[in-house]
Amino acid sequence: MSQSPKRGRFITFEGLDGCGKSTQLEKLAAVLRAAQGIDVLTTREPGGTEIGERIRAVLLDSRTNGLDPMAEMALMFASRAQQLAQVIVPALEEGRWVLCDRFTDSTEAYQGGGRQLGSDAVLQLHRVLCRGLWPDLTILMDSDVEHSVKRARRRNKAASDCAQPNENRFEQESTAFFTRVQLAFRAIAQREPQRVAMVNARRPAEVVHPEIVGIVRTRLLSADQSVQLAQREGTRGSDAVR
């Protein structure tokens, strides 16, 4: 009788739009894929499934006017519940590692903090709709509010100019809104230090990346996997020197 695979690991990346989390997620995925025995799936929220991507279009399109904050929060969880059932939970049960760009912490920060709905409603919905599943590790990319928002606005404008989906709705919010979001993220990190690792994202990507790899090695990898990653990263560093 074959043994069922060991449960995979669930890592999320959080932070303001424009902080570089998507870039760091992909960099980490590339490193983990080089380690023996790690099968990596990357995804994002809202989205990650056909239904979730349709919900994402409603949530992020700047033409979506008059969306009530409670409705916004409900749609975030609708996308999340679908992805958990269809993608994340099956992957973890198969022993795969799942790296997700945003999860419930973003809802607590953006809707709970930014929209001032509070944390209790978010956490209650998480308990009901997300099966109590939390990441094994969350990387919080702590960045400068003004710089991150400007970067996100430039990125989304460029995408819109190239006929990509319009995802500018949140970037139209005020500095006060994003400051509340950032403070909410920091409060989560302070509340749950065992799960959330806060990384200074104001530094260059090539400086942030090895720090994130080090956090994952320390917290989640076996001794053999950790050695493999250390050797691979060391080789990469030597190649760079040459």
C-alpha positions in Angstrom: 0.0 0.0 0.0 1.5 3.3 -1.1 1.9 6.1 1.5 0.1 9.3 0.9 2.5 12.2 0.2 3.6 14.5 3.0 1.6 17.7 3.1 3.2 20.5 1.1 4.1 24.0 2.4 2.1 27.1 1.9 4.0 30.4 1.6 2.3 33.8 1.0 3.8 37.2 0.0 2.1 40.3 1.3 2.6 44.1 1.1 1.5 47.2 -0.7 1.2 47.0 -4.5 4.4 48.0 -6.1 6.6 46.7 -3.2 8.2 44.0 -5.4 6.5 41.0 -3.8 5.5 39.4 -7.1 9.2 39.5 -8.3 10.4 38.0 -5.0 7.8 35.3 -5.2 9.0 34.2 -8.6 12.6 34.4 -7.5 11.9 32.1 -4.5 9.9 29.7 -6.7 12.9 29.3 -9.0 15.2 28.6 -6.1 12.9 26.1 -4.5 12.3 24.2 -7.8 16.0 23.5 -7.8 15.8 21.7 -4.5 15.3 17.9 -4.6 11.8 16.8 -3.8 10.1 20.2 -4.0 7.3 20.7 -6.5 6.2 24.4 -6.6 2.9 26.0 -7.7 2.6 29.7 -7.9 -0.7 31.6 -7.9 -2.2 34.9 -6.9 -5.2 36.6 -5.2 -7.7 37.6 -6.1 -7.7 35.2 -9.0 -5.9 31.9 -9.5 -8.9 30.2 -11.1 -11.2 31.0 -14.0 -13.9 32.1 -11.6 -11.4 34.0 -9.4 -10.0 35.9 -12.4 -13.5 37.1 -13.3 -14.0 38.3 -9.7 -10.6 40.0 -9.9 -11.7 41.9 -12.9 -14.6 43.3 -11.0 -12.6 44.1 -7.9 -9.6 45.9 -9.5 -11.1 47.6 -12.6 -11.3 51.4 -12.0 -14.6 51.4 -13.7 -16.2 49.5 -10.9 -17.8 52.4 -9.1 -19.8 52.4 -6.0 -18.7 48.9 -4.7 -19.6 48.8 -1.1 -16.6 47.9 1.2 -18.5 44.9 2.6 -19.3 43.7 -0.9 -15.6 44.2 -1.8 -14.6 42.1 1.2 -17.1 39.4 0.3 -15.8 39.2 -3.3 -12.3 38.8 -2.0 -13.3 35.8 0.1 -15.4 34.4 -2.8 -12.3 34.3 -5.0 -10.2 32.9 -2.1 -12.7 30.1 -1.2 -12.8 29.0 -4.8 -9.1 28.9 -5.1 -8.7 27.0 -1.9 -11.1 24.4 -3.0 -9.9 24.1 -6.6 -6.2 24.8 -6.4 -4.5 25.4 -3.0 -5.8 22.6 -0.8 -5.5 19.9 -3.5 -1.9 21.0 -4.3 -0.9 20.9 -0.6 -2.5 17.5 -0.2 -0.4 16.2 -3.1 2.7 17.4 -1.3 3.3 20.4 -3.5 4.6 23.8 -2.2 2.2 26.6 -2.9 3.5 30.2 -3.2 0.6 32.7 -3.3 0.7 36.4 -4.1 -1.6 37.7 -1.3 -4.0 35.9 1.0 -6.3 36.8 4.0 -3.7 39.1 5.4 -4.3 41.4 2.4 -8.0 41.4 3.2 -7.3 42.3 6.8 -5.0 45.1 5.7 -6.9 46.6 2.8 -10.5 46.0 3.8 -10.0 45.7 7.6 -7.5 48.6 7.8 -7.8 50.6 4.6 -11.6 50.5 4.5 -11.8 50.6 8.3 -14.0 47.5 8.6 -11.8 46.1 11.4 -10.0 42.8 11.8 -12.8 40.8 13.5 -15.1 40.6 10.4 -12.2 39.5 8.3 -11.0 36.8 10.7 -14.6 35.5 11.2 -15.0 35.1 7.4 -11.7 33.4 7.2 -12.7 30.8 9.8 -16.0 30.1 8.0 -14.8 30.2 4.3 -11.1 29.2 4.4 -11.3 26.1 6.6 -9.0 27.7 9.1 -6.1 27.3 6.7 -3.2 29.7 7.3 0.1 29.9 5.5 3.1 28.1 7.0 5.1 31.3 6.3 4.2 34.8 5.2 6.8 37.1 3.8 5.7 40.7 4.4 7.4 43.2 2.1 7.5 46.4 4.1 8.0 49.3 1.8 7.6 53.1 1.5 4.0 54.0 0.9 4.6 56.8 -1.6 7.2 55.0 -3.6 5.1 51.7 -3.8 1.9 53.5 -4.9 3.7 55.5 -7.6 5.4 52.3 -8.9 2.0 50.4 -8.9 0.3 53.3 -10.7 3.0 53.3 -13.4 2.8 49.6 -13.8 -0.9 49.5 -14.1 -1.0 52.4 -16.5 1.5 50.7 -18.7 -0.6 47.6 -18.7 -3.7 49.5 -19.6 -1.9 51.3 -22.5 -1.0 47.8 -23.8 -4.6 46.7 -23.7 -4.1 44.6 -20.6 -7.0 44.5 -18.0 -7.5 47.7 -16.1 -6.4 47.1 -12.5 -6.2 50.7 -11.2 -9.1 50.9 -8.8 -7.1 50.6 -5.6 -4.2 52.8 -6.8 -6.7 55.7 -7.0 -7.0 55.7 -3.2 -5.5 58.4 -1.0 -2.1 58.3 0.8 -4.1 58.0 4.1 -5.7 54.8 2.8 -2.4 53.2 2.0 -0.9 54.3 5.3 -3.7 52.5 7.1 -3.1 49.4 5.0 0.6 49.5 5.9 -0.1 49.9 9.6 -2.5 47.0 9.5 0.1 44.8 7.8 2.7 45.7 10.5 0.1 45.0 13.2 -0.4 41.5 11.8 3.3 40.9 11.8 3.6 42.0 15.4 0.6 39.8 16.4 1.9 36.7 14.6 5.7 36.7 14.5 5.9 32.9 14.3 4.2 33.0 10.9 5.0 36.4 9.5 8.5 37.5 8.6 8.8 41.2 7.8 11.4 42.1 5.2 12.7 45.6 4.4 11.6 45.9 0.7 13.1 49.4 0.3 16.4 47.8 -0.7 17.4 46.5 -4.2 15.7 43.2 -5.2 19.1 41.4 -5.4 19.6 42.2 -1.7 16.1 41.2 -0.6 16.1 37.9 -2.4 18.9 36.1 -0.4 17.3 37.3 2.8 14.0 35.7 1.9 15.8 32.5 0.8 17.5 32.4 4.2 14.2 32.8 6.1 12.6 29.9 4.1 15.7 27.8 4.7 15.6 28.4 8.5 11.9 28.0 9.0 10.7 25.4 6.5 13.4 23.3 4.8 14.9 20.1 5.9 18.7 19.9 6.6 19.4 18.3 3.2 17.2 20.7 1.3 18.8 23.6 3.1 22.3 22.4 2.1 21.2 22.1 -1.5 19.8 25.6 -1.6 22.9 27.0 0.1 25.1 25.3 -2.5 23.0 26.5 -5.4 22.9 30.1 -4.1 26.7 30.0 -3.5 27.2 28.9 -7.1 25.0 31.7 -8.3 27.0 34.2 -6.3 30.3 32.9 -7.7 29.0 33.1 -11.2 28.0 36.7 -10.5 31.5 37.6 -9.3 33.0 36.1 -12.5 
